[in-house]
């Protein structure tokens, strides 16, 4: 038997996740550096600038890459896998692309601002309040994504996600990383958006916990969540006994 042909659809999704994650991380880190330089004496203004620019780029990237793949976040991808919209192989490939893209994006941001390509971050982000903030931020992100889709407003998903992340920068104590890939990428820049590598495991664990709680809420609130996940990923919906006979 010959080797199976590669899946061109998966290849396009991997490329979209790589490009989108790269640009997202470059924006998060780059706007943080720019904010520090342009508003050196006002950390509140720095955070506002960072939040608004991150929210704006999320809208643009989801609109541009959504027709192919626009999760840019391992927690979202794992939720789609749990709902049966992705195979384990596809999910692993997409998560790898997201992490690699975010790391490359942080390096790109450093280079654009004449810094060394990699400068390991030294900003420690630890404490129960920050971890709880990550749980809340990630939980809310999943509810927003699937809730907007359930309402039949996929055209507004980009604005909903961008708006939510902009708000979560401010209402969560952790400034809403809500994304394991971007958390890893931000270890490579010792700037405004950086996070010390030692702080990463607890942040990622909190994000996974928030994602699990968010997934449970989605399943409780939206009986057709599996079909919605399939539509978000472009997969063919596979009805389950719970989905069948449930009115939309």
Buried (B, 14 or more C-beta within 10 A) or exposed (E): EEEEEEBEEBEBBBBBBBBBBBBBBBBBBBBBBBBBEEBEEEEEEBBBBBBBBBBBBBBBBBBBBBEBBBBBBBBBBBBBBBBBBBEEEBBBBBBBBBBBBBBBBBBBBBBEBEBEEBBEBEBEBEEEEBBBBBBBBBBBBBBBBBBBBBEEEBEEBBBBBBBBBBBBBEEBBBBBBBBBBBBBBBBBBBBBBBBBBEBBEBBBBBBBBBBBBBBEBBBEEBBBBBBBBBBBBBBEBEEBEEBEEEEE
